[in-house]
Amino acid sequence: MPIIIIIIIAIYIILISWIWQSMRDIDRTKKVVFIAIGIFVVFLITLIIFNISKTGINYQNDDSKKVVRNILVSVFTGINSLIIMPYISKLLNKVHENEIEKETFSKRVVIILIVFLICMFFECGYLKDTQEGILKIYNSSSQKGY
């Protein structure tokens, strides 16, 4: 479990650093707000995907379901954020520096979101398989008396 926590922390450090670098000259407050709101929105999307993926999976108890949910949602929120947020932050910086028009920004963000939604479709299946794998490991270890 400590290794998983270290990996989660590393993912978020990389994410925040990457976004911060991508937003170069944008005000610190705006960077912090973008990071906080962005991670929160991705968290909500990931939580919805997790809840969809857990249908048909029978957990032994609510505690095990909460532990699996917390770990998977934490990891996948970070990964999903790495997929989408640095690119959007880079585009925001280009708008800020007047390198691209807001219309171009909007079109690119829509394309990013479409690709992201397609990825979320596949992630739903992956999360379901991951949960089933975790339960198989848990059930086999509990039967052996570990």
N, C-alpha and C positions, 0 to 999 in steps of 0.2 A: 504493500500500500504506500509506503513512503516514496518508492520509486515513481509511482504514478503521480503523486503530488508534486514531486520535483519536475517531472515532465510537463505537467499542467502549468506550473509556474514558469517554466522555460518558454513554453508556447506563448504565454501572455506577455512575457518580457520582450520576446522577439516581435510579437504583434505590435505592442505599444511603441517600441523603438522604431520599427519600420514605418508606422503611420507618422510618428513625430518627424522623422527625417523627410518623408514625402511631402509634408505640409510646410516645408522650409520657413518662409517669411510670414506665415499666417500667425496671428496673435495667439499667445499661449492659452488664454481662456477659451478661444474658439477650438483649439486643438483638443483641450481636455473635454469640452462639451461634445465634440464630434466623436471622440474615442468612447466616452461614457454612453452616449445615446446609441452609437453604432453597435457596441458590444451588447447593450441591453436588447436592441432590436434583433440581433442575430441570436441571442440567448432565447428570446421568445419564439423565434422561428424554429430553432433547434429543439426546444421543449415541445412544440407542437408536433414536429417530426417524430420525436421520441414517443409521444403519446399515441400517435397513429401506429407506429411500429410495434408497440407492445400489445396490440390487440391479438388475442388468441394465445398469449403467453401466460402461463399460470405460475405465479411466484408462490413459494411456500408461505411467505408472510409479507406484511407491509414493510417491515424493516429491510428485508433483502431487496425489495423493489425500490425503496428509497435510496439505498446505497448504490445499486446499479444505475439508477436514474441520475443521481448526483455525479457519479464518476463519468458516465457516458455523455451527459449533457455538458459537463465542464470541459471535457476533452474536445467534443465536437463543436462546441461554441467557439473555442479557440481556433480550431482548424478551419471552420467555416468563415470565421472573421479573417483569417489569413488569406483565404481565397478571394474575398471581396473588398475588404476595407482598405488595404494599402493602395489598390488601384483607384478606388474612388477618391481617396485622399490626394493622390497624385493629380487626378483630374481637377479636384477643388483648387489645388495650388495653381494649376494652369489657368483656371478661371480667374483666380486672385491676381495673377501676374499678367492677365489679359493676353495670354497665348492662344486661348480658344474662346469661342463665343459660348454663351449660356445654352444656346440651342444645341450646339455640338455636344456640350457636356450632358445635356438631357438625353440625347440620342444614345450616347455611349453608356450612360447609366442604365438605360432601359435594356440595352443589349447585355450588359453585365448581369442585370437582374434576371433576364430570361435564362441565361446560361446557369446562373446560380439556382434557379428553380428546377432546372433539369437535373442539376447535381443533387438537389434535395430529394428528388424522386428516387434516385439510385441510393442515396444515403438511407432512406427509409428502409429499404430492403437490407442494407448492410447492418443497420442498427438492430433489425429483427434477428438476423443471423447471429450477431454478436451476443444479444441477450440469450438466445437459445444455447449458444456455446457456453456462456457463463453458467447457465442453469445446469447443463450437462456435467460440467466440471464440478459444480457445487454438489449435485446429486450423487455423482460417482465418489466424491471424497467423503460425503456424509455416510454413504453405504459402507465404505471401508473403515469407518470409525475415526477419520482424521479430524 
